[in-house]
């Protein structure tokens, strides 16, 4: 898989095998692993002041998205994304 870019839209399947389009909001590498921050594409497209749900996925060696397994890993990725967003605001 080629390098993942911010703004790309992917279709993923949820736990019920329902397909959802998600848009990449951020890409980060932490301790040698690549992660993406994504949100549902429909929510991103809507211009609103409401918060959107952002979630994080790990990118495996094949370029496929996998769930983050532990709370510790999630906290690391969430903090890195927050830091990245604060830098963009400056």
C-alpha positions in Angstrom: 0.0 0.0 0.0 1.3 3.5 -0.8 1.8 6.2 1.8 -1.4 7.2 3.5 -2.2 10.9 3.1 -4.4 13.3 5.1 -7.7 13.7 3.4 -7.8 10.2 1.9 -11.1 8.4 2.2 -11.2 4.7 2.9 -14.0 2.2 3.4 -13.8 0.1 6.5 -16.1 -2.6 7.9 -17.3 -2.3 11.5 -17.9 -5.2 13.9 -21.3 -5.9 12.2 -19.6 -5.9 8.7 -21.4 -2.7 7.9 -19.2 -0.6 5.6 -18.4 3.0 6.6 -16.4 5.6 4.8 -13.7 7.3 7.0 -11.5 10.2 6.2 -7.9 10.4 7.4 -7.3 13.4 9.6 -3.8 12.7 10.7 -1.0 10.2 10.2 1.7 9.7 12.9 4.5 7.3 13.6 5.1 6.3 17.2 7.8 4.0 18.4 8.2 2.6 14.9 4.5 1.9 14.3 2.2 4.0 12.0 -1.2 5.2 13.1 -4.0 7.1 11.5 -6.6 9.4 13.1 -9.9 9.0 11.2 -13.5 10.3 11.4 -16.6 9.3 9.5 -16.4 11.0 6.1 -20.0 12.3 6.3 -19.3 14.0 9.6 -16.1 15.7 8.3 -17.9 17.0 5.2 -20.6 18.7 7.3 -19.7 22.3 8.3 -20.8 22.5 11.9 -19.5 23.7 15.2 -20.3 20.3 16.8 -17.4 18.0 17.7 -16.9 15.0 15.5 -15.9 11.5 16.7 -12.3 10.8 16.0 -10.8 7.3 16.4 -7.4 5.8 15.9 -6.3 2.8 13.9 -2.9 1.1 13.6 -1.5 0.5 10.2 0.0 -3.0 9.9 2.9 -4.1 7.7 0.6 -4.8 4.8 -1.0 -1.3 5.0 -4.2 -2.6 6.5 -6.0 -0.9 9.4 -6.2 -2.8 12.7 -7.7 -1.9 16.1 -5.5 -0.5 18.9 -5.4 -3.3 21.4 -4.5 -1.6 24.7 -5.6 1.5 26.7 -1.9 2.3 27.1 -1.3 2.3 23.3 -4.5 4.3 22.7 -3.4 6.9 25.3 0.0 7.3 23.6 -1.6 7.8 20.1 -4.3 10.1 21.4 -1.8 12.3 23.1 0.4 12.4 20.0 -2.6 13.4 17.9 -3.5 16.2 20.4 0.1 17.5 20.3 0.0 17.4 16.4 -3.3 19.4 16.4 -1.9 22.0 18.8 1.2 22.5 16.6 -1.1 23.0 13.6 -3.1 25.7 15.5 0.1 27.7 16.1 
